[in-house]
């Protein structure tokens, strides 16, 4: 998904689903599958929202919520997956224009990220929050007293410390977008 190969991601998830049904997976390994599946569902929801098909939007919205609920349930058994799961739940609610719920999920993600010192996932939550708060449709300008630019700066600092070039490239795209507004 990160490199834009949606069909490849779908195929990989299908293979993983077949493996998951054949064996019982530990919550740690199951969380990778569930988070990947949820991410794919969010991508499909976002794509359908750009189409004219209300039916596709409704179906993808239901599928994404089901995937998110499964990931949340599994995250109760795997603390580190909470950070990413909560971030994705925030993205889901943002997509369906329930921004207050999205902010609540992101707040939970940040709390868990700081508590567990999950720097990678936390940095990506900061990025997600900053990116979304910058959107023209955002009804909110801050979360926990911090503005979008502050979240993006925290994300940049952490990305640089961890030498995450792909994430820095994504951040630079948002920076160019926000400067062009």
Secondary structure by P-SEA (a helix, b strand, c coil): ccccaaaaaaaaaaaaaaaaaaccccaaaaaaaaaaaaaaaaaaaaaaaacccaaaaaaaaaaaaaaaaaaaaaaaacccaaaaaaaaaaaaaaaacaaaaaaaaaaaaaaaaaaacaaaaaaaaaaaaaaaaacccccccccccccaaaaaaaaaaaaaaaccaaaaaaaaaaaaaaaac
